[in-house]
Every structure is written in C-alpha cells, then in structure tokens.
C-alpha cells in the first residue's frame, strides 16, 4: 500500500513538470533571456570592481585614514563654559 501511494504522489508531482516543458513563447512579454542578463550583469560587476580598485590604488582618493587631523585641541574654545548648563 505504501509503495502505491508513493508512486501516485510521484506521478502527481511530476505532471506539471511534463506539461511545462516546451512552452517557450519568445514573443511573449514575459519571456526573459536569463543568460544574456546574467552575462551582462557579470560584465558590469567586473568593470565596476576594476574601476574601484583603480581609484583606490591611484592615490588621488582622499581617504580619512590618510588625512592628518586639521584641528588642534589647544586653540579651540570650550563648548560648555561654566554656568552655561542649567539643570531642570
């Protein structure tokens, strides 16, 4: 009995797959060329990655870790002066 039920479920699960094969209507607005889309995306990602590496290695990028601090702590006025803060 178990084998018959398993066979029936397998056949019922496989019927939609048999019906779906060969239904490629290339004139349909919902038909997508996934291979070309994937290849185009990989080319775009490769170009953007190469440009990013070139910008980082060119030395013209003014990153924060390369800059020296522009402010000196000794000359700056204090932000809070005595008596300016009030407690409620």
N, CA, C and O of each residue as an XYZ file, in Angstrom:
352
protein
N       0.813     -1.199      0.000
C       0.000      0.000      0.000
C       0.859      1.267      0.000
O       0.554      2.250     -0.676
N       1.931      1.212      0.772
C       2.839      2.371      0.867
C       3.479      2.677     -0.483
O       3.602      3.842     -0.861
N       3.885      1.642     -1.206
C       4.521      1.833     -2.496
C       3.548      2.425     -3.516
O       3.947      3.248     -4.340
N       2.289      2.021     -3.471
C       1.283      2.528     -4.408
C       1.032      4.008     -4.139
O       0.916      4.796     -5.078
N       0.946      4.394     -2.865
C       0.719      5.794     -2.515
C       1.917      6.651     -2.929
O       1.744      7.761     -3.433
N       3.127      6.136     -2.716
C       4.322      6.866     -3.104
C       4.407      7.032     -4.621
O       4.797      8.091     -5.113
N       4.046      5.997     -5.348
C       4.037      6.066     -6.805
C       2.990      7.079     -7.295
O       3.258      7.840     -8.225
N       1.826      7.091     -6.688
C       0.774      8.028     -7.089
C       1.200      9.464     -6.796
O       0.965     10.354     -7.614
N       1.817      9.702     -5.654
C       2.277     11.056     -5.327
C       3.394     11.504     -6.254
O       3.452     12.675     -6.630
N       4.274     10.596     -6.626
C       5.351     10.933     -7.544
C       4.798     11.293     -8.919
O       5.259     12.248     -9.545
N       3.833     10.547     -9.378
C       3.228     10.834    -10.682
C       2.491     12.161    -10.640
O       2.596     12.954    -11.576
N       1.747     12.418     -9.569
C       1.017     13.677     -9.455
C       1.960     14.869     -9.338
O       1.660     15.949     -9.847
N       3.090     14.683     -8.676
C       4.054     15.778     -8.549
C       4.781     16.035     -9.867
O       5.208     17.161    -10.123
N       4.925     15.020    -10.697
C       5.650     15.168    -11.953
C       4.813     15.660    -13.114
O       5.375     16.083    -14.124
N       3.498     15.623    -13.016
C       2.637     16.038    -14.124
C       2.817     17.508    -14.508
O       2.890     17.792    -15.704
N       2.894     18.458    -13.575
C       3.110     19.848    -14.007
C       4.444     20.050    -14.710
O       4.548     20.894    -15.600
N       5.447     19.304    -14.334
C       6.745     19.431    -14.998
C       6.680     18.914    -16.436
O       7.331     19.470    -17.320
N       5.918     17.881    -16.671
C       5.775     17.372    -18.031
C       4.999     18.351    -18.909
O       5.288     18.487    -20.098
N       4.034     19.018    -18.333
C       3.228     19.972    -19.083
C       3.997     21.260    -19.364
O       3.727     21.927    -20.362
N       4.944     21.620    -18.508
C       5.649     22.897    -18.642
C       6.789     22.850    -19.649
O       7.247     23.906    -20.086
N       7.259     21.690    -20.030
C       8.372     21.605    -20.979
C       7.933     22.019    -22.366
O       6.878     21.601    -22.843
N       8.733     22.834    -23.006
C       8.479     23.209    -24.378
C       7.486     24.350    -24.548
O       6.990     24.567    -25.654
N       7.188     25.079    -23.492
C       6.241     26.182    -23.612
C       6.964     27.522    -23.622
O       6.595     28.433    -22.881
N       7.969     27.644    -24.438
C       8.706     28.905    -24.536
C       8.152     29.711    -25.701
O       8.411     29.405    -26.865
N       7.400     30.723    -25.377
C       6.860     31.624    -26.390
C       7.730     32.868    -26.391
O       7.561     33.741    -25.540
N       8.650     32.961    -27.328
C       9.611     34.062    -27.340
C       8.974     35.390    -27.703
O       9.604     36.433    -27.528
N       7.766     35.387    -28.196
C       7.085     36.643    -28.498
C       6.296     37.160    -27.301
O       5.740     38.257    -27.346
N       6.248     36.372    -26.237
C       5.515     36.775    -25.038
C       6.264     37.895    -24.303
O       7.495     37.882    -24.268
N       5.550     38.856    -23.721
C       6.235     39.927    -22.977
C       6.858     39.424    -21.676
O       7.654     40.136    -21.065
N       6.513     38.214    -21.241
C       7.060     37.661    -20.010
C       8.195     36.677    -20.268
O       8.605     35.963    -19.353
N       8.703     36.627    -21.476
C       9.846     35.769    -21.796
C      11.121     36.581    -21.592
O      11.275     37.651    -22.182
N      12.032     36.082    -20.763
C      13.274     36.787    -20.469
C      14.461     35.932    -20.897
O      14.471     34.715    -20.714
N      15.444     36.588    -21.460
C      16.675     35.906    -21.842
C      17.622     35.964    -20.636
O      18.426     36.887    -20.516
N      17.519     34.977    -19.753
C      18.262     34.999    -18.492
C      19.759     34.883    -18.713
O      20.531     35.448    -17.938
N      20.190     34.181    -19.731
C      21.627     34.014    -19.974
C      22.274     35.357    -20.324
O      23.331     35.693    -19.788
N      21.652     36.117    -21.211
C      22.211     37.429    -21.568
C      22.185     38.386    -20.382
O      23.111     39.176    -20.199
N      21.132     38.320    -19.580
C      21.051     39.171    -18.397
C      22.153     38.832    -17.398
O      22.757     39.731    -16.813
N      22.415     37.559    -17.204
C      23.463     37.128    -16.273
C      24.849     37.546    -16.778
O      25.672     38.032    -16.002
N      25.103     37.361    -18.062
C      26.401     37.731    -18.626
C      26.602     39.243    -18.557
O      27.688     39.708    -18.211
N      25.564     40.011    -18.881
C      25.658     41.465    -18.791
C      25.897     41.938    -17.369
O      26.670     42.872    -17.154
N      25.257     41.319    -16.406
C      25.470     41.675    -15.007
C      26.875     41.358    -14.546
O      27.472     42.137    -13.804
N      27.412     40.234    -14.970
C      28.785     39.879    -14.591
C      29.796     40.831    -15.219
O      30.783     41.194    -14.579
N      29.561     41.237    -16.457
C      30.464     42.192    -17.104
C      30.405     43.540    -16.391
O      31.441     44.160    -16.151
N      29.213     43.990    -16.056
C      29.048     45.257    -15.346
C      29.718     45.199    -13.974
O      30.382     46.157    -13.577
N      29.557     44.102    -13.249
C      30.186     43.947    -11.938
C      31.702     43.928    -12.059
O      32.394     44.509    -11.222
N      32.226     43.274    -13.078
C      33.674     43.236    -13.282
C      34.252     44.604    -13.586
O      35.313     44.963    -13.077
N      33.551     45.373    -14.422
C      34.025     46.715    -14.764
C      33.996     47.618    -13.536
O      34.949     48.360    -13.297
N      32.917     47.568    -12.752
C      32.825     48.397    -11.550
C      33.867     48.000    -10.513
O      34.415     48.866     -9.830
N      34.148     46.724    -10.385
C      35.177     46.257     -9.446
C      36.549     46.745     -9.887
O      37.334     47.209     -9.061
N      36.844     46.648    -11.162
C      38.138     47.116    -11.670
C      38.288     48.626    -11.491
O      39.366     49.098    -11.129
N      37.223     49.387    -11.739
C      37.282     50.832    -11.536
C      37.499     51.181    -10.060
O      38.236     52.115     -9.743
N      36.869     50.445     -9.181
C      37.064     50.687     -7.757
C      38.488     50.426     -7.314
O      39.043     51.192     -6.526
N      39.086     49.358     -7.808
C      40.474     49.051     -7.464
C      41.411     50.101     -8.041
O      42.375     50.499     -7.386
N      41.138     50.554     -9.262
C      41.977     51.586     -9.879
C      41.901     52.886     -9.090
O      42.926     53.535     -8.879
N      40.714     53.276     -8.654
C      40.567     54.510     -7.876
C      41.296     54.394     -6.545
O      41.955     55.342     -6.119
N      41.188     53.250     -5.884
C      41.862     53.078     -4.597
C      43.379     53.071     -4.732
O      44.079     53.597     -3.867
N      43.889     52.485     -5.797
C      45.330     52.387     -5.970
C      45.942     53.615     -6.638
O      47.167     53.732     -6.687
N      45.129     54.527     -7.149
C      45.669     55.682     -7.858
C      46.271     56.717     -6.920
O      47.124     57.499     -7.339
N      45.850     56.740     -5.668
C      46.393     57.693     -4.714
C      45.705     59.037     -4.753
O      46.055     59.917     -3.967
N      44.758     59.232     -5.620
C      44.044     60.505     -5.698
C      42.829     60.519     -4.786
O      42.186     61.557     -4.633
N      42.513     59.414     -4.194
C      41.393     59.326     -3.267
C      41.830     59.872     -1.924
O      42.791     59.370     -1.341
N      41.154     60.880     -1.424
C      41.491     61.483     -0.136
C      40.698     60.779      0.959
O      39.662     61.264      1.415
N      41.206     59.642      1.362
C      40.517     58.870      2.381
C      40.829     59.431      3.764
O      41.839     60.112      3.946
N      39.972     59.149      4.731
C      40.131     59.700      6.074
C      41.372     59.164      6.771
O      41.987     59.880      7.561
N      41.751     57.930      6.501
C      42.900     57.384      7.209
C      44.217     57.967      6.707
O      45.242     57.802      7.368
N      44.220     58.636      5.569
C      45.440     59.254      5.051
C      45.557     60.725      5.463
O      46.648     61.292      5.407
N      44.472     61.334      5.868
C      44.493     62.750      6.214
C      44.981     62.938      7.645
O      44.737     62.104      8.517
N      45.668     64.043      7.864
C      46.085     64.409      9.202
C      44.961     65.220      9.841
O      44.210     65.894      9.136
N      44.837     65.164     11.167
C      43.787     65.956     11.807
C      44.036     67.447     11.589
O      45.151     67.927     11.791
N      43.007     68.174     11.180
C      43.175     69.576     10.846
C      42.904     70.497     12.027
O      43.161     71.697     11.939
N      42.403     69.973     13.102
C      42.102     70.823     14.248
C      43.092     70.552     15.385
O      43.528     69.418     15.586
N      43.426     71.575     16.099
C      44.282     71.414     17.268
C      43.432     71.636     18.510
O      42.609     72.551     18.547
N      43.624     70.818     19.508
C      42.765     70.870     20.684
C      43.117     72.018     21.614
O      42.280     72.406     22.428
N      44.298     72.571     21.532
C      44.694     73.630     22.441
C      44.086     74.979     22.110
O      43.871     75.772     23.027
N      43.799     75.282     20.869
C      43.316     76.604     20.470
C      41.795     76.692     20.396
O      41.262     77.795     20.279
N      41.097     75.599     20.458
C      39.649     75.612     20.306
C      38.989     76.078     21.600
O      39.404     75.660     22.681
N      37.972     76.933     21.515
C      37.261     77.352     22.721
C      36.415     76.209     23.257
O      35.948     75.376     22.481
N      36.210     76.152     24.552
C      35.393     75.070     25.114
C      33.936     75.220     24.683
O      33.426     76.335     24.571
N      33.283     74.108     24.446
C      31.896     74.132     24.011
C      30.957     74.453     25.165
O      29.946     75.129     24.978
N      31.285     73.975     26.341
C      30.461     74.244     27.520
C      31.293     75.079     28.474
O      32.355     74.649     28.924
N      30.813     76.260     28.777
C      31.508     77.128     29.713
C      30.856     76.996     31.083
O      29.685     76.629     31.173
N      31.586     77.286     32.139
C      30.993     77.174     33.465
C      29.787     78.083     33.592
O      29.846     79.255     33.219
N      28.708     77.557     34.109
C      27.478     78.316     34.314
C      26.543     78.322     33.124
O      25.435     78.844     33.246
N      26.928     77.765     31.960
C      26.053     77.782     30.790
C      25.069     76.620     30.774
O      24.042     76.694     30.099
N      25.365     75.544     31.507
C      24.471     74.406     31.555
C      23.535     74.544     32.748
O      23.975     74.783     33.872
N      22.253     74.393     32.494
C      21.258     74.527     33.571
C      20.611     73.179     33.795
O      20.357     72.449     32.837
N      20.343     72.838     35.029
C      19.643     71.586     35.317
C      18.192     71.898     35.609
O      17.887     72.891     36.270
N      17.313     71.074     35.130
C      15.865     71.320     35.303
C      15.343     70.649     36.521
O      14.152     70.749     36.819
